[in-house]
Amino acid sequence: FYWAPFLVESKSDHPKMHSILNQIIMPDSIVKHAENWRGVDVLIFNTYI
């Protein structure tokens, strides 16, 4: 079991430097996070921005 709010990192993930009006996702970070779910049989998505 692996839980993460997003598949990639975003600027709004930072606890002090975030802004709803200026959200930026970093798609290149998916490679780092994919190590946690590579080879699984099921992925469940519930993502919003």
N, C-alpha and C positions, 0 to 999 in steps of 0.2 A: 504494500500500500504506500503510495506517495501522494501527498496533497500539496498543491501550490495554487495561489490565487490566479496566476497567469502563467502561460507557457514561456513567456519572455519577460525580461525586466522592463520596467518603465521608469520614467523620471518621477512619477508620482509615488514610487515605492520608497523613496528616501523619506525618513521620518521628519526632517526639518525643511528640506528644500523640495517642495512640491506645489503644484498649482493645478486646479481643475481646468482652468482656462488654457493652459499650455501643456497638455499631456503629450509626451513623446515616448513611443515604445522603441525598444532596441532589439530588432529581429535577429541580429547576429548572436544574441545571448541564448538563442534556442539550442545551439550546439552544446553549451555547458549544461543546460537543464535537461537535455535529452538523455544524458547518461543515466538519469534516475528512472526513466521509463522506456528505455530501449529494450526491445524484445518482449514487451508485454502483449497480452492478447486483447485487452480492452482499454480504451481511453475514454473518459467521460468528460465532456466539455460543458462548462456553465460560465462563459466569459462575457463580460460587459465592459464598455468604456463609455 
